[in-house]
Structure formats: structure tokens, C-alpha cells
Amino acid sequence: MKRRRTTAAVLVALATLAAACSGLSTDTESTTSSSDATISADPTGCADVIDVVVTPEDSGTYRFDVTVRSADTGEEKYADLWEVRAPDGTVLGERVLTHPHVDEQPFTRSQSGIDIPAGIGTATVVARDTVAGFCGESFDVDVP
């Protein structure tokens, strides 16, 4: 079972407030998904983890399939990494992303062989942007 922390409502409220202060109109349809009210393109340029599937492997390690949505613009700005973290923040595994995914949003990449120590029942997955760093939505997932 997965649990998601979302800041979509806060971001939409901030965008609406900013637009009101500048005298512009807002178009919430273009910034939210009708199905779950998530931001379709983060205005801050952060990389958001929007889904994670964890699969146990025969070796006792785990495969993580991580879906990221980011405002990639090309080699100068893109999501370049995602990490699996223990509840105390310890990095348990990572996947380096070597190129932008401008025309493939959101995108999913996998990493096998991630060792999750006994007793850890939940992991948090975060993504990094080459310019903005670690600032997007994280995703908490139960480890089977």
C-alpha cells in the first residue's frame, strides 16, 4: 500500500494568490489534473515522484519502479537522480538519470538490487533536479 503526501492544493492556492496580486487571471484547469488534483507541471521546476512500485527480488533485495514528473528543458535542466531513503533519511539506493526526458513526461525508471534492512517497513523516494535540487514531492511506500 502506498501513501502520498501532496502539496497540490497549496501550490494552486499560491498560484492563484500570486496571479491575483499581479492582476492576472488564473487557469486552474491547466495546472491541475481532474482526476486527483495534482500539479501537471511544477512551476518551481522541481522533480516530483508521483508513483512507486516495490517488488521483492529472489536475492532478498528490492526492485523500485519510480515514476517522476519534472519540468525538463534539456541538458541544462532535468531530473537527474532519484533516491530511496529510510525513515531516518539514510540513502538506501539510487538511480542516476543520465539525460533529460523533455518529451516523455511523466517517465518511469527502475533500479534493482536495493537493499532494505530488516525492520524498515516504509521508504521514501525523492527526485533531484539539476538546477532546483531536491525540492519536489516525495513518495512514501510500504516495503513488502
ABEGO torsion letter per residue (X at the ends): XBBBBBAAAAAAAAAAAAAAAAGBBBBAAAABBAAAGBBABBAAGBBBBABBBBBBBAAGBBBBBBBBBBBBAEAABBBABBBBBBAAGBBABBBBBABBBAABOBBBBBBBGBBBBBGBABBBBBBBBAAAEBABBBBBBBBX
